[in-house]
Amino acid sequence: MNNASKYTRQFFEAPKASMRWTEKSYIDKAPQWCSVDLRDGNQALIVPMSLGEKLEFFQQLVDIGFKEIEIGFPAASETEYDFCRTLIEQKLIPDDVTIQVLTQSREHIIEKTFEALKGCKNAIVHLYNSTSVAQREQVFRKSREEIIDIAVSGARLCKEYREKYAGNYRFEYSPESFTGTEPEFALEICNAVLEVWQPTSEDKVIINLPVTVQLSMPHVYANQIEYMCENLKYRENVIVSLHPHNDRGCAVADTEMGLLAGAERVEGTLFGNGERTGNVDIIVLAMNMYSQGVDPQLDLSDIPSVSELYTRVTRMNIYERQPYSGKLVFAAFSGSHQDAIAKGLKWREEGHTQYWTVPYLPIDPEDIGREYSADVIRINSQSGKGGIGYILETRFGYDLPKKMRENVGYLVKGISDRKHKELLPDEVYEIFKKNYVDIISPIKINETHFVQRDGIEATISFDFNGRKVTVTDMGNGRLDAVSNAIRSYTNADYSLNSYSEHALEVGSASKAVSYVEIVTGSGKSFWGTGIDNDIITSSIKALISAVNNMLTAG
């Protein structure tokens, strides 16, 4: 990297930047959203969407709640033209949805654009021409005045053709490559277009200020937006719109700061698909607002289904760590993170707070169609007892004692480490069942009988290493009596250390689950779990499971 000297800043600071936008700390209302997935997003695909795929995607955008949807450049190709006509002729555009089409400032293109819109109830005609220094000098080789003339002549033509066609047509103008344009010149050309269109409160105009190529830090763009907002003519009848790309990885920041600086509208795509490094991700923007208590006016309650359609029709992937949408964005593998999340969820269940404040989770995953057991607590060699216990409790109904969680946690982590893989919830459950639940070897209880006789007398019949045995012993309770009988026959050196139970609420509410810990004379701890309709039987099964674990430990 020895050629840094060949580069320089290509952006232009806004003159006399007031930076009043920095006094705001959050966006307090949703902007007007415009999806450009079907134009900007589609033209960035290796294999563009078919007509059927576009129609399916359009319906998804309507279902999400977009009221403005850019559908393409109908004068650019027959495919684009046919898509526009299909939407109109098949009456697929709801009355409250406006389609947006793009056009260059050339009469035959503008004419075909309006022809494509014939019969449309509501449409935005989006006129653009490039204004940056680089484009003026290298591509068009035209002066400022000549560039302004391109925009003004296009604006006049749009106005003329609108009068020839029935329908509610609004106008939008973009000084393309705005971020590489001197702000004073961008203002001059936008105001020249506004003078032609002369917007009113009933016929507002959109001035779209795109980050066609990201050239600066986000605060520079926000200053440019603020400058334009403060100096545009007809400002009360102008909707200032943003269209950020992501060359520097700052599209979301550009957009959020641009909204603070006075913009009212955002053009972007689902999941940020777009040319080069992409457009701004509308899902991230909307969910950022949602996470701070602001309704984004979009329905993103089932992001997994939106993701499925998107990946299928675009043949693009969604990065696993993409905010809100990626498969792993809520996943906690770290033991300390899992423990904090599990405790935070428990805290919330206990009613301690009306607001969502769970550690490590900026939003409730269930709000967007994700599941805690599958998406949040993920188990691998880095996991801890809290996460493993959480899965067993919430997914399978086992509320393990705290000390047992640690014992199970080490076992599960060790298996994950040896296999070098993540363990799915069902795999964790199978490990738990195999190693702790109703273990019947080398001891298998066949019958138990109890008599009240200065305490409890237990007579148990069981198989032990292939032999059938019957033993009677006393204890201060049923479980203690059975334990004493086992110890007297096997000469096992252990003591009954802890016992707990609860109803098994997942799967069958009629069953009880018991947990027993025994501790050997050398201080080693062994656990067992028993399940049965009868609480006494479940406790005996738990004891025998613990003893069997001890006897087979070697």
C-alpha positions as semicolon CSV with decimal commas, in nm:
position;residue;x (nm);y (nm);z (nm)
1;M;0,000;0,000;0,000
2;N;0,255;0,254;-0,115
3;N;0,032;0,456;-0,347
4;A;-0,182;0,657;-0,106
5;S;-0,046;0,977;-0,260
6;K;-0,245;0,907;-0,580
7;Y;-0,573;0,963;-0,388
8;T;-0,732;1,272;-0,242
9;R;-1,066;1,386;-0,102
10;Q;-1,327;1,412;-0,378
11;F;-1,608;1,559;-0,169
12;F;-1,692;1,923;-0,107
13;E;-1,773;2,067;0,234
14;A;-2,105;2,241;0,271
15;P;-2,050;2,616;0,305
16;K;-2,127;2,764;0,645
17;A;-2,242;2,434;0,795
18;S;-2,459;2,511;1,097
19;M;-2,463;2,146;1,216
20;R;-2,782;2,197;1,413
21;W;-2,865;1,834;1,334
22;T;-2,601;1,726;1,588
23;E;-2,827;1,850;1,868
24;K;-3,064;1,558;1,798
25;S;-2,984;1,217;1,945
26;Y;-3,233;0,992;1,766
27;I;-3,484;0,973;1,480
28;D;-3,828;1,030;1,627
29;K;-4,051;0,930;1,333
30;A;-4,040;0,709;1,028
31;P;-3,946;0,867;0,695
32;Q;-4,130;0,807;0,371
33;W;-3,986;0,480;0,244
34;C;-3,924;0,398;-0,119
35;S;-3,798;0,052;-0,211
36;V;-3,564;0,049;-0,510
37;D;-3,515;-0,330;-0,502
38;L;-3,683;-0,378;-0,839
39;R;-3,465;-0,121;-1,014
40;D;-3,139;-0,047;-0,834
41;G;-3,137;-0,386;-0,666
42;N;-3,235;-0,580;-0,977
43;Q;-2,975;-0,418;-1,202
44;A;-2,707;-0,522;-0,953
45;L;-2,789;-0,893;-0,984
46;I;-2,573;-1,136;-1,178
47;V;-2,895;-1,290;-1,309
48;P;-3,173;-1,028;-1,310
49;M;-3,514;-1,135;-1,186
50;S;-3,767;-1,277;-1,430
51;L;-4,107;-1,116;-1,473
52;G;-4,265;-1,370;-1,239
53;E;-3,998;-1,315;-0,975
54;K;-4,040;-0,938;-0,999
55;L;-4,415;-0,971;-0,952
56;E;-4,363;-1,191;-0,647
57;F;-4,109;-0,947;-0,502
58;F;-4,342;-0,653;-0,571
59;Q;-4,620;-0,823;-0,376
60;Q;-4,380;-0,886;-0,086
61;L;-4,290;-0,515;-0,079
62;V;-4,661;-0,426;-0,073
63;D;-4,721;-0,671;0,210
64;I;-4,437;-0,519;0,412
65;G;-4,603;-0,181;0,378
66;F;-4,407;0,016;0,120
67;K;-4,621;0,293;-0,027
68;E;-4,363;0,394;-0,289
69;I;-4,186;0,129;-0,499
70;E;-3,944;0,204;-0,779
71;I;-4,011;-0,060;-1,045
72;G;-3,745;0,019;-1,302
73;F;-3,643;0,212;-1,609
74;P;-3,927;0,129;-1,854
75;A;-3,763;0,299;-2,150
76;A;-3,439;0,103;-2,104
77;S;-3,560;-0,237;-2,228
78;E;-3,867;-0,434;-2,328
79;T;-3,836;-0,640;-2,008
80;E;-3,860;-0,326;-1,794
81;Y;-4,142;-0,188;-2,010
82;D;-4,339;-0,514;-1,992
83;F;-4,306;-0,530;-1,615
84;C;-4,452;-0,182;-1,580
85;R;-4,738;-0,264;-1,816
86;T;-4,812;-0,596;-1,641
87;L;-4,847;-0,425;-1,304
88;I;-5,086;-0,168;-1,451
89;E;-5,291;-0,389;-1,684
90;Q;-5,335;-0,668;-1,429
91;K;-5,431;-0,412;-1,164
92;L;-5,162;-0,535;-0,924
93;I;-5,089;-0,192;-0,776
94;P;-5,303;-0,109;-0,471
95;D;-5,466;0,233;-0,475
96;D;-5,251;0,350;-0,184
97;V;-4,923;0,245;-0,350
98;T;-4,729;0,466;-0,590
99;I;-4,490;0,316;-0,843
100;Q;-4,176;0,509;-0,934
101;V;-4,000;0,499;-1,270
102;L;-3,662;0,638;-1,370
103;T;-3,586;0,845;-1,679
104;Q;-3,296;1,033;-1,828
105;S;-3,336;1,387;-1,956
106;R;-3,397;1,289;-2,320
107;E;-3,727;1,340;-2,497
108;H;-3,770;0,997;-2,658
109;I;-3,695;0,831;-2,319
110;I;-3,936;1,061;-2,133
111;E;-4,204;0,996;-2,396
112;K;-4,170;0,618;-2,368
113;T;-4,170;0,645;-1,988
114;F;-4,507;0,819;-1,987
115;E;-4,634;0,572;-2,247
116;A;-4,537;0,288;-2,012
117;L;-4,734;0,455;-1,732
118;K;-5,056;0,492;-1,930
119;G;-5,349;0,392;-1,709
120;C;-5,152;0,411;-1,385
121;K;-5,334;0,583;-1,100
122;N;-5,032;0,700;-0,902
123;A;-4,675;0,732;-1,024
124;I;-4,353;0,919;-0,954
125;V;-4,147;1,012;-1,259
126;H;-3,786;1,026;-1,143
127;L;-3,567;1,249;-1,360
128;Y;-3,192;1,249;-1,314
129;N;-2,868;1,366;-1,463
130;S;-2,516;1,350;-1,327
131;T;-2,366;1,666;-1,178
132;S;-2,031;1,578;-1,016
133;V;-1,703;1,735;-1,117
134;A;-1,570;1,399;-1,236
135;Q;-1,877;1,329;-1,450
136;R;-1,890;1,682;-1,593
137;E;-1,522;1,679;-1,687
138;Q;-1,463;1,319;-1,789
139;V;-1,795;1,177;-1,911
140;F;-1,998;1,465;-2,048
141;R;-1,723;1,725;-2,096
142;K;-1,977;1,996;-2,038
143;S;-1,984;2,318;-1,839
144;R;-2,203;2,383;-1,539
145;E;-2,444;2,579;-1,755
146;E;-2,477;2,293;-2,001
147;I;-2,543;2,046;-1,719
148;I;-2,813;2,273;-1,578
149;D;-2,969;2,296;-1,925
150;I;-2,994;1,914;-1,941
151;A;-3,184;1,909;-1,612
152;V;-3,411;2,203;-1,695
153;S;-3,501;2,077;-2,042
154;G;-3,586;1,737;-1,893
155;A;-3,800;1,900;-1,625
156;R;-3,992;2,092;-1,891
157;L;-4,048;1,780;-2,099
158;C;-4,177;1,590;-1,794
159;K;-4,421;1,870;-1,726
160;E;-4,538;1,874;-2,088
161;Y;-4,593;1,499;-2,108
162;R;-4,774;1,488;-1,774
163;E;-5,042;1,713;-1,925
164;K;-5,100;1,456;-2,202
165;Y;-5,169;1,159;-1,973
166;A;-5,443;1,102;-1,717
167;G;-5,329;1,001;-1,371
168;N;-5,171;1,135;-1,057
169;Y;-4,806;1,187;-1,161
170;R;-4,558;1,343;-0,926
171;F;-4,200;1,444;-1,001
172;E;-3,864;1,362;-0,851
173;Y;-3,526;1,503;-0,947
174;S;-3,183;1,362;-0,858
175;P;-2,853;1,539;-0,914
176;E;-2,681;1,205;-0,962
177;S;-2,334;1,182;-0,800
178;F;-2,446;1,450;-0,556
179;T;-2,167;1,364;-0,311
180;G;-1,903;1,455;-0,572
181;T;-2,080;1,779;-0,661
182;E;-2,005;2,122;-0,515
183;P;-2,299;2,188;-0,278
184;E;-2,353;2,535;-0,426
185;F;-2,386;2,387;-0,773
186;A;-2,613;2,107;-0,654
187;L;-2,835;2,372;-0,496
188;E;-2,832;2,581;-0,813
189;I;-2,938;2,295;-1,040
190;C;-3,206;2,168;-0,799
191;N;-3,352;2,516;-0,767
192;A;-3,352;2,553;-1,147
193;V;-3,558;2,234;-1,176
194;L;-3,791;2,350;-0,898
195;E;-3,851;2,676;-1,085
196;V;-3,979;2,472;-1,378
197;W;-4,199;2,242;-1,171
198;Q;-4,308;2,506;-0,916
199;P;-4,430;2,263;-0,649
200;T;-4,737;2,333;-0,437
201;S;-4,881;2,178;-0,124
202;E;-5,105;1,963;-0,348
203;D;-4,826;1,880;-0,592
204;K;-4,506;1,836;-0,395
205;V;-4,176;1,758;-0,562
206;I;-3,910;1,515;-0,440
207;I;-3,550;1,632;-0,449
208;N;-3,339;1,320;-0,409
209;L;-2,979;1,371;-0,296
210;P;-2,800;1,042;-0,361
211;V;-2,478;0,909;-0,220
212;T;-2,410;0,767;-0,565
213;V;-2,054;0,700;-0,455
214;Q;-1,965;0,730;-0,088
215;L;-1,677;0,979;-0,068
216;S;-1,682;1,114;0,286
217;M;-1,759;1,046;0,648
218;P;-2,130;1,054;0,735
219;H;-2,125;1,391;0,912
220;V;-2,002;1,558;0,592
221;Y;-2,304;1,420;0,404
222;A;-2,535;1,534;0,684
223;N;-2,392;1,886;0,656
224;Q;-2,455;1,879;0,281
225;I;-2,815;1,769;0,342
226;E;-2,870;2,038;0,602
227;Y;-2,731;2,300;0,363
228;M;-2,969;2,188;0,088
229;C;-3,267;2,174;0,324
230;E;-3,201;2,528;0,441
231;N;-3,158;2,675;0,094
232;L;-3,388;2,493;-0,146
233;K;-3,665;2,704;-0,298
234;Y;-4,026;2,605;-0,228
235;R;-3,893;2,415;0,073
236;E;-4,234;2,365;0,234
237;N;-4,347;2,187;-0,083
238;V;-4,029;1,988;-0,137
239;I;-3,967;1,640;0,002
240;V;-3,594;1,591;0,053
241;S;-3,498;1,232;-0,015
242;L;-3,184;1,026;0,050
243;H;-3,042;0,745;-0,162
244;P;-2,715;0,626;-0,003
245;H;-2,483;0,363;-0,144
246;N;-2,232;0,187;0,076
247;D;-1,884;0,221;-0,073
248;R;-1,729;0,319;0,261
249;G;-1,958;0,095;0,467
250;C;-2,144;0,397;0,609
251;A;-2,479;0,387;0,427
252;V;-2,686;0,343;0,743
253;A;-2,496;0,621;0,922
254;D;-2,528;0,849;0,619
255;T;-2,902;0,792;0,613
256;E;-2,964;0,834;0,983
257;M;-2,758;1,151;1,001
258;G;-2,922;1,278;0,681
259;L;-3,264;1,233;0,841
260;L;-3,148;1,423;1,147
261;A;-3,029;1,697;0,910
262;G;-3,376;1,748;0,765
263;A;-3,446;1,483;0,501
264;E;-3,791;1,324;0,505
265;R;-3,763;1,031;0,265
266;V;-3,533;0,731;0,208
267;E;-3,471;0,520;-0,098
268;G;-3,308;0,186;-0,025
269;T;-3,331;-0,189;-0,060
270;L;-3,407;-0,492;0,153
271;F;-3,084;-0,637;0,289
272;G;-2,883;-0,361;0,116
273;N;-2,857;-0,523;-0,227
274;G;-2,735;-0,279;-0,490
275;E;-2,452;-0,188;-0,719
276;R;-2,094;-0,228;-0,596
277;T;-2,113;-0,248;-0,216
278;G;-2,489;-0,201;-0,219
279;N;-2,762;0,041;-0,120
280;V;-2,866;0,132;0,230
281;D;-3,039;-0,159;0,403
282;I;-3,394;-0,046;0,482
283;I;-3,444;-0,336;0,722
284;V;-3,152;-0,215;0,936
285;L;-3,281;0,143;0,930
286;A;-3,634;0,038;1,021
287;M;-3,526;-0,196;1,298
288;N;-3,289;0,064;1,442
289;M;-3,592;0,291;1,486
290;Y;-3,804;0,007;1,620
291;S;-3,540;-0,082;1,879
292;Q;-3,573;0,268;2,024
293;G;-3,951;0,270;2,041
294;V;-4,025;0,437;1,706
295;D;-4,274;0,266;1,475
296;P;-4,101;0,237;1,134
297;Q;-4,437;0,194;0,956
298;L;-4,313;-0,126;0,793
299;D;-4,419;-0,479;0,889
300;L;-4,101;-0,680;0,948
301;S;-4,258;-0,930;1,188
302;D;-4,151;-1,226;0,974
303;I;-3,802;-1,154;0,849
304;P;-3,726;-1,526;0,792
305;S;-3,998;-1,549;0,524
306;V;-3,883;-1,221;0,366
307;S;-3,529;-1,358;0,365
308;E;-3,643;-1,681;0,200
309;L;-3,816;-1,499;-0,087
310;Y;-3,527;-1,258;-0,133
311;T;-3,259;-1,526;-0,154
312;R;-3,475;-1,737;-0,386
313;V;-3,561;-1,472;-0,646
314;T;-3,235;-1,275;-0,637
315;R;-3,000;-1,572;-0,589
316;M;-2,810;-1,354;-0,342
317;N;-2,704;-1,458;0,007
318;I;-2,764;-1,279;0,336
319;Y;-2,448;-1,258;0,544
320;E;-2,484;-1,451;0,869
321;R;-2,388;-1,145;1,075
322;Q;-2,601;-0,893;0,884
323;P;-2,784;-0,682;1,145
324;Y;-3,130;-0,815;1,234
325;S;-3,149;-1,041;0,926
326;G;-2,846;-1,270;0,948
327;K;-2,891;-1,620;1,085
328;L;-2,636;-1,564;1,361
329;V;-2,708;-1,204;1,468
330;F;-2,887;-1,311;1,784
331;A;-2,671;-1,616;1,847
332;A;-2,475;-1,623;2,169
333;F;-2,211;-1,896;2,193
334;S;-2,015;-1,741;2,479
335;G;-2,100;-1,883;2,819
336;S;-2,110;-1,545;2,992
337;H;-2,334;-1,401;2,720
338;Q;-2,569;-1,698;2,737
339;D;-2,592;-1,671;3,112
340;A;-2,668;-1,298;3,096
341;I;-2,934;-1,348;2,827
342;A;-3,099;-1,634;3,016
343;K;-3,109;-1,429;3,336
344;G;-3,235;-1,124;3,149
345;L;-3,520;-1,322;2,998
346;K;-3,604;-1,461;3,340
347;W;-3,598;-1,108;3,486
348;R;-3,841;-0,997;3,219
349;E;-4,073;-1,295;3,282
350;E;-4,084;-1,194;3,647
351;G;-4,227;-0,858;3,542
352;H;-3,943;-0,631;3,653
353;T;-3,959;-0,397;3,349
354;Q;-4,209;-0,287;3,084
355;Y;-3,932;-0,214;2,835
356;W;-3,709;-0,460;2,656
357;T;-3,367;-0,441;2,825
358;V;-3,234;-0,796;2,792
359;P;-2,851;-0,796;2,784
360;Y;-2,693;-0,854;2,440
361;L;-3,030;-0,847;2,260
362;P;-3,117;-0,499;2,125
363;I;-3,460;-0,626;2,020
364;D;-3,682;-0,921;2,107
365;P;-3,602;-1,177;1,834
366;E;-3,959;-1,305;1,847
367;D;-4,079;-0,967;1,718
368;I;-3,926;-1,044;1,380
369;G;-4,011;-1,413;1,364
370;R;-3,702;-1,562;1,525
371;E;-3,697;-1,822;1,807
372;Y;-3,493;-1,814;2,126
373;S;-3,419;-2,185;2,130
374;A;-3,302;-2,195;1,769
375;D;-3,160;-1,848;1,714
376;V;-3,036;-1,701;2,043
377;I;-2,874;-1,961;2,265
378;R;-2,640;-2,162;2,042
379;I;-2,424;-2,437;2,187
380;N;-2,060;-2,507;2,109
381;S;-1,736;-2,550;2,303
382;Q;-1,751;-2,184;2,413
383;S;-2,093;-2,217;2,571
384;G;-2,170;-2,215;2,940
385;K;-2,405;-2,375;3,186
386;G;-2,652;-2,088;3,156
387;G;-2,714;-2,136;2,786
388;I;-2,731;-2,513;2,802
389;G;-2,965;-2,497;3,099
390;Y;-3,176;-2,239;2,920
391;I;-3,226;-2,466;2,619
392;L;-3,316;-2,765;2,836
393;E;-3,564;-2,555;3,030
394;T;-3,734;-2,352;2,756
395;R;-3,730;-2,613;2,483
396;F;-3,772;-2,936;2,678
397;G;-3,906;-2,837;3,022
398;Y;-3,612;-2,939;3,247
399;D;-3,534;-2,676;3,512
400;L;-3,202;-2,818;3,629
401;P;-3,065;-2,730;3,975
402;K;-2,787;-2,474;3,953
403;K;-2,510;-2,721;4,043
404;M;-2,641;-2,975;3,794
405;R;-2,636;-2,716;3,515
406;E;-2,264;-2,683;3,567
407;N;-2,217;-3,060;3,555
408;V;-2,424;-3,097;3,237
409;G;-2,258;-2,789;3,085
410;Y;-1,908;-2,933;3,110
411;L;-2,023;-3,258;2,953
412;V;-2,198;-3,091;2,659
413;K;-1,913;-2,845;2,597
414;G;-1,663;-3,130;2,598
415;I;-1,860;-3,322;2,336
416;S;-1,889;-3,011;2,118
417;D;-1,516;-2,948;2,153
418;R;-1,424;-3,304;2,053
419;K;-1,660;-3,299;1,755
420;H;-1,553;-2,946;1,653
421;K;-1,913;-2,852;1,582
422;E;-2,213;-2,663;1,709
423;L;-2,473;-2,877;1,885
424;L;-2,837;-2,823;1,796
425;P;-3,098;-2,816;2,076
426;D;-3,214;-3,170;1,998
427;E;-2,855;-3,291;2,017
428;V;-2,809;-3,124;2,356
429;Y;-3,127;-3,293;2,475
430;E;-3,013;-3,633;2,353
431;I;-2,681;-3,593;2,538
432;F;-2,870;-3,500;2,853
433;K;-3,110;-3,795;2,823
434;K;-2,835;-4,046;2,749
435;N;-2,616;-3,940;3,040
436;Y;-2,863;-3,843;3,313
437;V;-3,221;-3,957;3,257
438;D;-3,356;-4,295;3,374
439;I;-3,022;-4,477;3,356
440;I;-3,089;-4,853;3,406
441;S;-2,744;-5,010;3,407
442;P;-2,583;-5,170;3,603
443;I;-2,880;-5,132;3,846
444;K;-3,239;-5,166;3,723
445;I;-3,520;-5,136;3,976
446;N;-3,808;-5,378;3,919
447;E;-4,027;-5,331;4,231
448;T;-4,033;-5,125;4,549
449;H;-4,252;-5,171;4,855
450;F;-4,269;-4,945;5,161
451;V;-4,386;-5,008;5,517
452;Q;-4,417;-4,748;5,793
453;R;-4,220;-4,900;6,083
454;D;-4,030;-4,656;6,309
455;G;-3,935;-4,476;5,992
456;I;-3,972;-4,615;5,644
457;E;-3,883;-4,972;5,553
458;A;-3,810;-5,025;5,185
459;T;-3,797;-5,359;5,009
460;I;-3,658;-5,330;4,659
461;S;-3,617;-5,588;4,386
462;F;-3,360;-5,502;4,122
463;D;-3,124;-5,642;3,863
464;F;-2,755;-5,584;3,931
465;N;-2,491;-5,699;3,685
466;G;-2,719;-5,977;3,557
467;R;-2,833;-6,095;3,906
468;K;-3,181;-6,053;4,050
469;V;-3,164;-5,916;4,403
470;T;-3,413;-5,828;4,677
471;V;-3,296;-5,608;4,964
472;T;-3,474;-5,452;5,262
473;D;-3,349;-5,151;5,458
474;M;-3,470;-4,860;5,670
475;G;-3,455;-4,486;5,622
476;N;-3,604;-4,160;5,742
477;G;-3,797;-4,136;5,415
478;R;-3,872;-4,343;5,107
479;L;-3,579;-4,212;4,902
480;D;-3,341;-4,248;5,198
481;A;-3,460;-4,605;5,261
482;V;-3,403;-4,705;4,896
483;S;-3,060;-4,540;4,901
484;N;-2,965;-4,730;5,216
485;A;-3,075;-5,057;5,059
486;I;-2,863;-4,993;4,749
487;R;-2,560;-4,895;4,955
488;S;-2,589;-5,198;5,185
489;Y;-2,589;-5,439;4,892
490;T;-2,331;-5,271;4,665
491;N;-2,104;-5,134;4,942
492;A;-2,101;-4,809;4,745
493;D;-1,948;-4,517;4,936
494;Y;-2,176;-4,220;4,878
495;S;-2,423;-3,994;5,052
496;L;-2,747;-3,843;4,926
497;N;-2,662;-3,474;4,888
498;S;-2,952;-3,295;4,719
499;Y;-3,293;-3,361;4,575
500;S;-3,542;-3,145;4,383
501;E;-3,842;-3,195;4,159
502;H;-4,096;-3,016;3,941
503;A;-4,374;-3,091;3,695
504;L;-4,249;-3,156;3,345
505;E;-4,449;-2,893;3,161
506;V;-4,313;-2,951;2,811
507;G;-4,448;-3,263;2,643
508;S;-4,668;-3,395;2,921
509;A;-4,801;-3,193;3,212
510;S;-4,891;-3,512;3,401
511;K;-4,531;-3,620;3,456
512;A;-4,290;-3,527;3,731
513;V;-3,915;-3,489;3,693
514;S;-3,673;-3,536;3,984
515;Y;-3,304;-3,453;4,021
516;V;-3,073;-3,627;4,267
517;E;-2,710;-3,556;4,351
518;I;-2,492;-3,806;4,537
519;V;-2,141;-3,734;4,666
520;T;-1,879;-4,005;4,716
521;G;-1,647;-4,033;5,014
522;S;-1,372;-3,879;4,802
523;G;-1,593;-3,578;4,724
524;K;-1,696;-3,659;4,366
525;S;-2,045;-3,550;4,263
526;F;-2,280;-3,753;4,042
527;W;-2,625;-3,652;3,914
528;G;-2,928;-3,840;3,794
529;T;-3,271;-3,748;3,662
530;G;-3,592;-3,952;3,677
531;I;-3,926;-3,907;3,503
532;D;-4,253;-4,071;3,598
533;N;-4,620;-4,001;3,657
534;D;-4,558;-4,079;4,025
535;I;-4,331;-3,837;4,211
536;I;-4,185;-4,111;4,439
537;T;-4,102;-4,330;4,141
538;S;-3,942;-4,039;3,957
539;S;-3,721;-3,964;4,261
540;I;-3,611;-4,329;4,285
541;K;-3,530;-4,332;3,912
542;A;-3,321;-4,017;3,963
543;L;-3,132;-4,177;4,253
544;I;-3,063;-4,496;4,057
545;S;-2,946;-4,287;3,757
546;A;-2,699;-4,104;3,980
547;V;-2,574;-4,428;4,139
548;N;-2,535;-4,592;3,798
549;N;-2,334;-4,293;3,678
550;M;-2,110;-4,333;3,982
551;L;-2,070;-4,710;3,935
552;T;-1,977;-4,676;3,567
553;A;-1,747;-4,378;3,612
554;G;-1,447;-4,608;3,656
